[in-house]
Amino acid sequence: MKKILFLTCVLLATSNLFSQTATQSAANGPVPIPDSQWLGSDTNTANTWRNGNVSIGTSSTTDGLITYKLSVNGKIRATSVKVYTGWADYVFEKEYKLPTLKEVEKFIKENGHLKDIPSAATVAEDGIDLGEMNKLLLQKIEELTLYVIELNKEIETLKDE
């Protein structure tokens, strides 16, 4: 039912786009509409903008200086979300400098969070980019894996003595 309602809202907003543009062109000749002009619906449903942006539950598609193609004020449910981003396999390259556990401990004591991971205050103010955060979390998992491998080697050496 929610999908039908959403699709209906998108169709209504899209039809408003075409009818508004056609009406303006027929009545007064071509009238430029600013890219950010809202072209249909209200803030409780889906809004379609001339520049192709869509907002749901909000009339804004911007966050500071960043403009988003889709802006939702509310929870989003999906069976799958695919994000394209860089990946953290650089941790396994020879050039990567794995911090010592003492360096990690010192950073945590001084900053209250892991290096390269945003603080709770930063996340509260700026939110997070899911693709970037997933990469950073993978980086930390890969670092932990390297620490465990080294610790296992030390354990095996101690067992052999």
Wavefront OBJ file of the C-alpha trace (Angstrom):
o trace
v 0.000 0.000 0.000
v 2.835 2.398 0.856
v 4.501 1.666 -2.483
v 1.285 2.461 -4.333
v 0.890 5.714 -2.384
v 4.491 6.692 -3.085
v 4.214 5.903 -6.804
v 0.946 7.843 -6.981
v 2.654 10.849 -5.371
v 5.563 10.639 -7.813
v 3.160 10.374 -10.768
v 1.109 13.344 -9.547
v 4.219 15.412 -8.994
v 5.566 14.443 -12.418
v 2.261 15.305 -14.098
v 2.377 18.698 -12.331
v 5.830 19.194 -13.823
v 4.612 18.629 -17.369
v 1.335 20.535 -17.011
v 3.005 23.523 -15.318
v 5.709 23.752 -17.987
v 3.194 23.355 -20.822
v 0.806 25.949 -19.335
v 3.555 28.514 -18.883
v 4.893 27.951 -22.386
v 1.448 28.176 -24.016
v 0.311 31.280 -22.139
v 3.411 33.447 -22.223
v 5.935 31.692 -24.389
v 8.841 29.808 -22.814
v 9.322 30.795 -19.168
v 12.536 29.705 -17.509
v 11.903 27.908 -14.220
v 14.810 27.978 -11.761
v 16.376 24.549 -11.203
v 15.443 24.649 -7.539
v 11.782 25.564 -8.077
v 9.358 23.138 -6.504
v 7.030 21.600 -9.064
v 4.415 19.684 -7.137
v 2.897 18.111 -4.058
v 3.388 19.206 -0.450
v 5.879 18.438 2.329
v 3.857 15.435 3.543
v 4.308 13.535 0.269
v 6.765 13.366 -2.620
v 8.024 16.545 -4.269
v 9.551 16.598 -7.732
v 11.838 19.465 -8.680
v 12.664 20.657 -12.188
v 16.314 19.701 -11.757
v 15.250 16.069 -11.198
v 15.599 16.089 -7.429
v 12.939 14.410 -5.283
v 12.070 15.187 -1.684
v 9.755 13.201 0.563
v 8.428 14.672 3.796
v 10.504 17.813 3.233
v 10.693 20.625 0.727
v 14.496 20.714 0.727
v 17.080 18.695 -1.153
v 20.078 20.557 0.247
v 22.239 20.140 3.325
v 24.510 23.129 3.616
v 26.276 23.395 0.272
v 25.481 19.832 -0.848
v 22.436 19.119 -3.029
v 21.014 15.592 -3.059
v 18.973 13.877 -5.781
v 16.773 12.305 -3.075
v 16.018 13.836 0.321
v 13.774 12.074 2.835
v 12.612 13.385 6.193
v 11.795 10.084 7.848
v 12.838 6.472 7.945
v 13.708 4.602 4.774
v 13.083 0.896 4.395
v 14.574 -1.195 1.633
v 15.534 -4.761 0.919
v 18.836 -3.649 -0.578
v 20.955 -0.514 -0.912
v 23.999 -0.498 -3.172
v 26.697 2.112 -2.559
v 29.705 2.656 -4.806
v 32.778 3.869 -2.939
v 36.484 3.299 -2.447
v 37.506 0.228 -0.460
v 40.014 -0.401 2.349
v 42.187 -3.203 0.964
v 45.114 -0.748 1.090
v 45.557 -1.990 4.686
v 47.104 -5.187 3.271
v 49.630 -3.370 1.068
v 53.284 -3.367 2.160
v 53.366 0.435 2.262
v 50.539 0.652 4.811
v 51.782 1.642 8.259
v 49.755 -0.321 10.769
v 49.771 1.688 13.997
v 51.078 -0.094 17.053
v 48.545 -1.010 19.721
v 50.244 1.546 22.003
v 49.600 4.245 19.370
v 45.966 3.133 19.090
v 45.542 3.227 22.872
v 47.146 6.695 23.091
v 44.863 8.073 20.355
v 41.760 6.681 22.063
v 42.769 8.168 25.429
v 43.419 11.579 23.855
v 40.416 11.708 21.489
v 37.771 9.327 22.810
v 37.355 7.483 19.488
v 39.342 5.461 16.963
v 41.648 7.237 14.530
v 39.982 7.855 11.140
v 36.512 7.254 12.642
v 34.423 10.400 13.251
v 33.575 11.281 16.826
v 30.023 11.050 18.167
v 29.842 14.868 18.165
v 30.854 15.025 14.490
v 28.282 12.391 13.546
v 25.577 14.191 15.539
v 26.326 17.435 13.692
v 27.167 16.207 10.178
v 25.682 12.705 9.908
v 27.651 9.984 8.137
v 28.195 8.890 4.579
v 27.269 5.191 4.637
v 29.699 4.203 1.892
v 32.613 6.010 3.526
v 31.723 4.687 6.985
v 31.512 1.132 5.676
v 34.992 1.549 4.164
v 36.379 2.926 7.448
v 34.833 0.095 9.459
v 36.332 -2.433 7.031
v 39.700 -0.699 7.481
v 39.430 -1.227 11.244
v 38.401 -4.880 10.790
v 41.364 -5.451 8.484
v 43.698 -3.777 10.998
v 42.272 -5.967 13.785
v 42.833 -9.027 11.605
v 46.501 -8.088 11.159
v 46.866 -7.592 14.942
v 45.314 -11.021 15.593
v 47.626 -12.664 13.051
v 50.661 -11.105 14.760
v 49.422 -12.107 18.216
v 48.804 -15.639 16.987
v 52.382 -15.813 15.695
v 53.641 -14.698 19.105
v 51.481 -17.339 20.834
v 52.774 -20.065 18.499
v 56.354 -18.974 19.160
v 55.769 -19.084 22.937
v 54.215 -22.554 22.625
v 57.276 -23.839 20.766
v 59.688 -22.650 23.484
l 1 2 3 4 5 6 7 8 9 10 11 12 13 14 15 16 17 18 19 20 21 22 23 24 25 26 27 28 29 30 31 32 33 34 35 36 37 38 39 40 41 42 43 44 45 46 47 48 49 50 51 52 53 54 55 56 57 58 59 60 61 62 63 64 65 66 67 68 69 70 71 72 73 74 75 76 77 78 79 80 81 82 83 84 85 86 87 88 89 90 91 92 93 94 95 96 97 98 99 100 101 102 103 104 105 106 107 108 109 110 111 112 113 114 115 116 117 118 119 120 121 122 123 124 125 126 127 128 129 130 131 132 133 134 135 136 137 138 139 140 141 142 143 144 145 146 147 148 149 150 151 152 153 154 155 156 157 158 159 160 161
